[in-house]
Amino acid sequence: MLEHKDRIRKALELANKTSGQLQKELGISPAAMTYLLDGTTKAFNAANNSRAARFLDVDAYWLATGEGQPRPLTPWPFPMILPSQYAQLDADFRRQLENNVVGEWMRVQQKTSNGN
């Protein structure tokens, strides 16, 4: 499993962003960014992890723990919602959202097959 500093570097690479851009996004000092990339910081809190994950478009749980994948193996269809955010929704609400998406998909399929 990659160390946190290595996951940060991997996320920067995946997002095609620089450490300077991440530093600015997090509002941390250059020294703090160096400590983060060297793996010598203990001050990287949950809020900064979440903000970094969102900025770098990677899964916050993966960034924090190394478990799972930095990004889904299949494309995530909702660019404004991270999979980790979706997973935090109540199961009934997720089911309702999925039903709405399926209903919309079926409506589009029907229109397409009717030539509209």
N, C-alpha and C positions, 0 to 999 in steps of 0.2 A: 504494500500500500504506500502511496506517495505521502511524504511529509507535507504539512500545511504549506510551507514555503514553496514546495514544488507544485502543489495544486494551484497556488496563486500564479506562479509562472505559467503553468499550463493554461489556466483560464485567460491570462493576458494574451497568450499566443492564439487561443481559439477565437478570442474577440478581436484580434488584430488591434490591440490597444497597448499603450506604453504604461510603464510604471508611473510616469509623471502624470498621465491622464487619470490613473486610478488614485494617485495621491491627491490630486485636485478634487476629484469626486468625493473622496472621503474626508477632505478637509484636514489632512494630517501633515506633519512636517516632513521635510526630506529625510531627516534622521529617522523618524518613525517608519517611513517607507523602507529605508535601508534595513532597519531591524526586522521588518516584516519579511523582506526578501531573503534575509540571512537566516531567518528562523530563530532569532534571538529575542523576539517580543513575546510578552505574555499579556499584552494589553489589547489584543485584537478581540473586541467583544462581539456579542451576538448581533448588535445593531450594525456594526461595521461589516461583519460577515454578510449580513443580508443585503446591505447596500452594495457591497462589492459584487456579490452574486448577481444582483439585478443589473448593475452597470456592465458586467462582463458576460451577461446572458448565460450563466451556468446555474446548475442546481445548488441552492444554498446548503442543503444537507450534505451533498458531496464536497463542497468547498470546506465545510466545517469538519467533517468526519473522514472523508475519503471513501465512504461507502456509496455504492451505486455508480452512476455514470455522470460525467460533467454535463452532458447533454443527452437527451433521449436518443436511443438508437433509431427510432422512427421519428420523422418530423412532428413536432408539436404543432397542432393546428391553430393555437390561440396565441399570437405573438404578444398580446398585451397582458397575458397571465402566465406566470411561470408554473410548471408542473408542481413544484413544491407548494405554491400558493393554492392551487386547485386541490391538492391533497389535504389541505387544512380545512376545506369546506365540510360542512356536515354531510353525511352520506345521503340523506334524503334530498338535500339541496343539489348535490352532484347528480343524483338520479333525475331530478326535475330538469336540470340543465341539459343532460344527455337526451332526455325525451324531447325537449324543445329542438335540439339540433337534429335529431332523427326526423322529427315532424317536418322541419324546414327542408331537409334533404329530400324527403318523400315528395313534398310539394314541388320542388324544383324538378325532380325526376318526372313527375306527372306532367308538368308544363312542357318539358322537353319531348316526352313521348307523344304529346298532343300537337306538337309543332308550334307551340306558342312562344 
